[in-house]
Amino acid sequence: MYAASFDSTFGTFTRYHEQKTFDGILCTPIQLDEIIAAEVVYAGTHGLLSATIIGVIFTLFGLIHTPLAILIIPLGFLTGVAFSSLSLIGAAIAKNYSFFSYYFTIGITPMFLLSGIFFPLNQLPEWASKIAWFTPLYHAVLISRELYQGIFSLNILFSVIWLTLFSLICFYIAVFAFRKKLLK
C-alpha cells in the first residue's frame, strides 16, 4: 500500500511536474493512458516484490503453514495496482508536494487504521465498519488473512473482483484528470 502510494504520488508528480518527463514521452507515439498504465504496472510490481520478500521472510521463520499463502504474492500486485490507481488521481490534481501530506493524512492513514489490521472491525462503531468496507485495503487484508489461514472462500473471489473494479475505475479517473491537466 505505502510503496505504491508513494511511487504514484511523489514519484509521478516529480516525473510529471518537475522533470517534465511526461511532456517528453508525449512527443513520441505513446499516449497518456499508456503512461498512466506504465505507472500503475510499475507500482503493482513494487507491491509484488514487497509481498514476495515478506513471504520469503515469513517462510524462513516458519510462519507459513498453508500452500494457499503463495497466492498472497499476486495479491501484492493487485493491491499495488489499486493503490497506484487511487494515488494517481491525487498526483493529477496536486498543485505542489504539500498536497500529498493531506492525501496521506486524511486518506491513507485512516484507511490503514480502519482496514482490520489493528482492530477487529466488529469492535468498531458501525459507521466505521461501513466506511472500511469501501476501502481497497480492507479487501486486501481480508484476502490475505484468509489465504494465510488456508481458507479459500467466496469472500476472496468477491474481494478480488471489488479490487479489480476499484482499480479500473480509479485508473480511468486518473487518465481523465491528467488529460484535463494537460489541456490547461
N, C-alpha and C positions, 0 to 999 in steps of 0.2 A: 504494500500500500504506500508506504512512505517513499520508497525508491522510485516507483512510477510517478507518484505525485510530484516529487522534487524534480525528476527528469523533465516532466511535461509542464512544469510551471517555470521555474528559474531557467532551466536549460533551453526550453523552447523560446521563452521571452528573450533570452540573450541572443539566440540564433536569429530570431525574427527582428527584434527591435534594435539591438546594439550592433551586432555583426552584419546585419542585412543579408544573412545567408539565404533567406527565403527569396529575396529580390533576385539574387544571382541565379538561384535554381529555377525561378520562374522565367528566366530569359532562355531557358532550354525547353525542349518539348514536354517536360514534366509539368503536370497540372497540380494545382493546390491540393486537391483531395489526395493525390499520391504523396505529397509531402506530409500531410497530416497522417495518412496511413503509415508512413515510414516512422513517424514519431511514436505512434501507437505501438507498432511492432517492436521498435527499439525498447520502449518501456516494458512491454509484455515480456520480452526476452530477459530484461533485467529482473523481472519478477520470477521468471522461470529459473534463472540462475540462483537467485536467492533461495527459492524453495528447494532446489537441488542441494545446495550447500547445507541448509538446515536439515534436510532429510538425511544426508550423509552423516552429519554430526549426531543426529538422533540415533541412527543405526549403530554408529561406533559406540555409543553409550548404552546400547541395548534397550532403547526405548520404543522401538518399532516391533509390534507383535502380530501384525497382520499384513498380508501381501496387498491389501487394498490401499495401504498408505502410499504406495507408489503413484497412485492417481492424484496425490496432493501436488506432485510436480507440475502436471499440466494445469492444475488449478492455479498455481502461481502465475502462469502465463495469462490465464483468463482474468485473474484479479488485477494483474498489471495492466492489461488492456482496458478493463473497466475504469480503473483509477486514472489511467493516462487520458482516456477519452473525456472524463469529467474534468480533469485538470487543464486540458487544452482549451476548454471553454473559458476557464479563468485566465489562461495565458492570452487568449484572444481579446478579452475585454480589459485586461490590465493596461494601465497607462504608465505605470512605473513598478519598480520592485516592491514598494511599500504595500501594494495591493495584496501581495501574497501573504503578508502577516495576517491580514484579515481572513483570507481564504483558509489558511491553516488553523487559525484561532477559532473562527466561527463555524467552519465547515468540517475540516478533517478531524480535529481533536474531539469534538462532541461525538462524531461518528465512531471514533476509536473507543470512547468510553461507553457508548450505547450499543456496541456490537455483540455483547455477550461474552467477551473475552474475560473481563474482570468481574462482572456481576451477572448472576443469572437474571435473565430478562423477566422471569415471573416474580422476582422480588422488587422490581422497579415499578413505579406508577404506570398505570395502564397507558397513559398518553405517551410515555417514554418508550414503551414496548411497541406501540403502533408506529412511532417515528422510526425506531430502529429497524423495523421490518422493511422500510422503504430504502434502506441504505445498502450499498453493494457489499460493505464489509460484513454485515450481518449474515448475508447469504454465503460469503466466502468462509466465514467462521463455522457456520452450520455444516457446510460440505466437509471442510477439513476435520472438524470434530467427529463427524460420523465415519469418515474414511479411516481416521486414526483409531477409532474404536472397532473397526471391522464391520461396520453397518453399511449396507447399501440399500437405501430406501427411495421411495418416490420423492422425498424431500430433496434429495440430491439432484434428481432429474429436474424438478421444478426450479430449484435454485440455480442450476446451470442455465436453464432457459431464461430465467429472470436476469442473470448477469449478462448473458449474451444480448438480450434485448436492451438492457440498460446501456451496454457498451455501444451498440449500434445507434441508439437514439442520441447519446452524448457525442458520438463521432460526427454525426450529421449536423448537430447543433454547432459543434466546433468548426466544421468546414464552413457553415453559413456565417458564423461570427468572424472567421478570418477573411472570408470573401468581402464581407461588409467593411471590415477594417482596411482591406486593400483598396477598396473603391474610394476611400476618403482622400 
